[in-house]
Amino acid sequence: MTALMVAAGRGFFGTVEQLLNMGANVSAVSSNDWTALDWARKFEQHDVVELLETHMYALMCPYESLAVFIICILPWMAALACSKVLTQQALLWSSFP
């Protein structure tokens, strides 16, 4: 059992927040295969559940806002799509004598 699990189960919001900021592993499991999120849910620590879920989402999706996604990701996706179209057109034109 980790410090994060204990703090989550007991509802120590500030401690959980501090542990997360220090890099605590939210995926760690105890001997009964529970994570800190499971402990917080079991003991109905709703604020801690929300904090852990938000933190886990941020780890999976590092783009904090739609603006960052639009500015950083969409141009790359558009360039990739254009390169595929150009490659297909080149193949089509190369098939003509």
HELIX and SHEET records of a PDB file:
HELIX    1   1 ALA A    3  ARG A   10  1                                   8    
HELIX    2   2 PHE A   13  ASN A   21  1                                   9    
HELIX    3   3 ALA A   36  LYS A   42  1                                   7    
HELIX    4   4 HIS A   46  MET A   60  1                                  15    
HELIX    5   5 LEU A   66  VAL A   68  1                                   3    
HELIX    6   6 PHE A   69  ILE A   73  3                                   5    
HELIX    7   7 LEU A   74  SER A   94  1                                  21    
END                                                                             
